[in-house]
Amino acid sequence: MTGISLTAVHPTNFTAVAISLGIVFIVGAVIAVVLWSYFQLQSHRADAVAMAAYRKLAEDAVANQQELRAQLTLLTDKVQAVEQLMREVG
């Protein structure tokens, strides 16, 4: 052994280390953002499917309500006819 320190022979190049770590950090951040965006997109797609189902349910409810109103109108007319008949007979 010559007694020379290893750091004296091979000094650390902090610029190269910083650039390497910076590149790794940037690539990791890009991957994280892409994954986050992908899962947000999947969440919005699931919400859109659920919203379409709710929209269909609301349309069906409105159609049923209109049908019930029509039936109620017919029933009201029949009740009025029966009341008129009872007044005439009574």
C-alpha positions in Angstrom: 0.0 0.0 0.0 1.2 3.4 -0.9 -0.7 5.2 1.9 -2.6 7.4 -0.5 -6.2 8.0 0.3 -8.9 6.7 -2.1 -10.6 10.1 -2.2 -7.4 11.8 -3.2 -7.0 9.5 -6.2 -10.7 9.5 -7.3 -12.3 12.7 -6.1 -16.2 12.7 -6.1 -17.7 14.6 -9.0 -20.8 16.1 -7.3 -22.0 17.6 -10.6 -22.3 14.2 -12.2 -24.0 12.8 -9.1 -26.5 15.7 -8.9 -27.3 15.4 -12.6 -27.8 11.6 -12.3 -30.1 12.0 -9.3 -31.9 14.8 -11.0 -32.7 12.7 -14.0 -33.8 9.8 -11.8 -36.1 12.2 -9.8 -37.6 13.7 -13.0 -38.3 10.3 -14.5 -39.8 9.1 -11.3 -42.0 12.2 -11.1 -43.1 11.8 -14.7 -44.1 8.2 -14.0 -46.0 9.2 -10.9 -47.9 11.9 -12.7 -48.8 9.6 -15.6 -50.0 6.9 -13.1 -52.0 9.4 -11.2 -53.6 10.8 -14.3 -54.4 7.3 -15.5 -56.2 6.4 -12.3 -58.0 9.7 -12.3 -59.2 9.0 -15.8 -60.5 5.6 -14.7 -62.3 7.2 -11.8 -64.0 9.7 -14.1 -65.0 6.9 -16.5 -66.6 5.0 -13.7 -68.4 8.1 -12.5 -69.6 8.7 -16.1 -71.0 5.2 -16.2 -72.8 5.6 -12.9 -74.1 9.0 -14.0 -75.5 7.4 -17.2 -77.3 4.8 -15.0 -78.8 7.6 -12.8 -79.9 9.5 -15.9 -81.7 6.5 -17.2 -83.3 5.9 -13.8 -84.4 9.6 -13.7 -85.9 9.3 -17.3 -87.8 6.2 -16.3 -89.1 7.9 -13.1 -90.4 10.8 -15.2 -92.1 8.5 -17.7 -93.7 6.6 -14.8 -94.8 9.8 -13.2 -96.4 11.0 -16.4 -98.2 7.7 -16.8 -99.5 7.9 -13.2 -100.7 11.4 -13.8 -102.6 10.2 -16.9 -104.2 7.4 -14.9 -105.0 9.7 -12.0 -106.8 12.1 -14.4 -108.9 9.2 -15.8 -109.7 8.0 -12.3 -110.7 11.5 -11.3 -113.0 11.8 -14.3 -114.6 8.4 -13.4 -115.1 9.5 -9.7 -116.7 12.7 -10.8 -119.0 10.8 -13.2 -120.0 8.5 -10.3 -120.6 11.5 -8.0 -122.8 13.1 -10.7 -124.8 9.9 -11.1 -125.3 9.6 -7.3 -126.5 13.2 -7.2 -129.0 12.5 -10.0 -130.3 9.3 -8.3 -130.1 10.6 -4.7 
